[in-house]
Amino acid sequence: MSGLPAGVLPLDPQQTSNLHAAMDGLSPLQLQWVSGYVAGLAAANGEAIAAPDASRSAAVTSPASESDQKLTVLYGSQTGNGEALAESLVQDARSRGYSAVAISLADYKPANLKRELLVTFVISTHGEGDPPDDAEIFHDYLMSDTAPKLPGLKYSVLALGDSSYVNFCETGREFDARLSGLGAERFEPLVECDLDYEEPATAWSNRVVDGLDTLLKTSGAPPVPLLRAVQNTSAYSKSNPFPAEVLVNQKITGGQSAKDVRHIELSIEGSGLTYEPGDSLAILPTNPPELVSELLQQLKLDGQQSVVVREKSVKLVDALREQLEITAVNLAFLRDWAGKAASKHLSSLLAGSDSDALGDFVDSHQIIDVVRKFPAAVDAQTLVDLLRRLSPRSYSIASSLAANPDEVHLTVAEVRYTAHGSEHWGAASTHLVDRLQTGDTVPVFVERNTRFRLPAGDVPIIMIGPGTGVAPFRAFVEERKEQNATGDSWLFFGDRSFDSDFLYQLEWQRHLKQGSLTRLDVAFSRDQRHKIYVQDRMCENGAELYRWIENGAAIYVCGDSKHMAGDVNAALIDVLVTHGSLQVDAAEQRLKELRTAGRYQRDVY
């Protein structure tokens, strides 16, 4: 600190002297703690403090900047977890005085990769091996024959995924292998993270930051942490959720409907939680007690027996109810259970080349189905060790905070069905629908989704959301009404029956009357002999839809990724081909360009 020239710190000479005296003898770790503590005080007091000028402060405090070297963190994120991890890595690097920047792959020019020296990728895999929407164009470029050789690049990949899918972390694996094949040097091995990603991701991030001094070829004294104000955000998160009180739990499907869909309103008063239209609310559910009982009975285990979960002793029944995943099957569990059960069928399925068959099996079975079909004798602790941690479930927020202060609304369809001769339940949906009454609380936190955001108020929007996929568009329309937005809005909604499944019908009619919704087209698949879906309505109104797109409208899609999202994408291509006189390849490229420009955004699951 004593080597800082005059004017770098916004302090008078006496304050500078006091600061030097206070920090004299502190270790780098202590300096880092003081940096965050002081910045936190400033943020808590509501002071807006700009970070030091990057070019000036880095030149003084970071030896790395002498050669203008930096860490570039590129991320592709479907739900926002990858973005959060990338931003956290950058903050850690900057806190030690290094130059670092986080960039979405949607905003990064692929050709710039050959100019980089040090890059980390935080990349998720969406569904069955697909790149997230914001990484699609970069992925295509990297895998193409036009990708350049990268002998001067050092890189590392953090892959995010869900082992309930066969192609677990596939996009991260592809990035890692392709970069190596192009001649880049891997400085940290590929790390693959499941849904419980915090610990391996943090360990990887720490190794990256610890190695920056060597990677950036710096010399001399360690860099001094820069004082940076921290954002004054809510303290509630996945590790510390907020207990939100249930205000409303109302069924919004008719008595003849095959589905039980609820409109749920939760209070977040006093939490400091904020959200924007497009964000999701994650809840920490408990497993259905009926399923817990069935599993204990099938395995002949005593629920009152003590087991150790994450270094804490708990009763087995409580662990299965509150801490462990017993609905969704994942590949790691299948591999372990195949060995316990000595099942040739499971082992063959896992080792075979038919990924579709394996994927169908994982999708159609719960843990209870596997242990019934392939019995094995396991003790309580062994069972616990085979199961992964119960993960939060995310729901698109169905409300505008501006229109509903201190509240967050959800649209939840109960998952309950019969399969393999027994009843099955979804963990989160039955927790919300069946077991929560007005006045109860549920642990929640907000998940940001910066890739699903409203445009400026004068930009027209097209919203495509069948079933509960309509939830974020309820928030969109409410928000635009509060903003007095002038841009037109068009909603495509679909479900089974007009009489039983027209979610939020009265609200849409009111918005149409008030002008906060310009147009509504609906498709009810079971109300006539031949099924009609939202993609059919899009094609029927193709000429007008094309006109909206050409006039600058932003397109939003929310809902099922396996069928609906692909069908809607195909309908958009058909509209561009039929009414824009484009070839199919050109229409596909046009949609990619709209994605890059933020005019085609999807929240599909």
Sequence and secondary structure as in RCSB ss.txt:
>XXXX:A:sequence
MSGLPAGVLPLDPQQTSNLHAAMDGLSPLQLQWVSGYVAGLAAANGEAIAAPDASRSAAVTSPASESDQKLTVLY
GSQTGNGEALAESLVQDARSRGYSAVAISLADYKPANLKRELLVTFVISTHGEGDPPDDAEIFHDYLMSDTAPKL
PGLKYSVLALGDSSYVNFCETGREFDARLSGLGAERFEPLVECDLDYEEPATAWSNRVVDGLDTLLKTSGAPPVP
LLRAVQNTSAYSKSNPFPAEVLVNQKITGGQSAKDVRHIELSIEGSGLTYEPGDSLAILPTNPPELVSELLQQLK
LDGQQSVVVREKSVKLVDALREQLEITAVNLAFLRDWAGKAASKHLSSLLAGSDSDALGDFVDSHQIIDVVRKFP
AAVDAQTLVDLLRRLSPRSYSIASSLAANPDEVHLTVAEVRYTAHGSEHWGAASTHLVDRLQTGDTVPVFVERNT
RFRLPAGDVPIIMIGPGTGVAPFRAFVEERKEQNATGDSWLFFGDRSFDSDFLYQLEWQRHLKQGSLTRLDVAFS
RDQRHKIYVQDRMCENGAELYRWIENGAAIYVCGDSKHMAGDVNAALIDVLVTHGSLQVDAAEQRLKELRTAGRY
QRDVY
>XXXX:A:secstr
 TT  TTSSS  HHHHHHHHHHHTT  HHHHHHHHHHHHHHHHHTT       HHHHHHHH GGGGGT  EEEEE
E SSSHHHHHHHHHHHHHHHTT  EEEEETTSS GGGGGG SEEEEEEE BTTTB  GGGHHHHHHHHSTT    
TT EEEEEEE  TTSSSTTHHHHHHHHHHHHTT EESS  EEE SS HHHHHHHHHHHHHTHHHHTT  SS    
         S  SSS EEEEEEEEEE S TT S  EEEEEEE TTS     TT EEEE     HHHHHHHHHHHT
  TTSEEEETTEEEEHHHHHHHTB  SB  HHHHHHHHHHHT HHHHHHHHSS HHHHHHHHHH BHHHHHHHS 
    HHHHHHHS B   EEEEB S TTTSTTEEEEEEE  EEEETTEEEE HHHHHHHTS  TT EEEEEEE  T
TS    TTS EEEE  GGGGHHHHHHHHHHHHHT  S EEEEEEES HHHH TTHHHHHHHHHHTSS EEEEEET
TSSSS   HHHHHHHTHHHHHHHHHTT EEEEEE TTTHHHHHHHHHHHHHHHHH   HHHHHHHHHHHHHTTSE
EEEE 
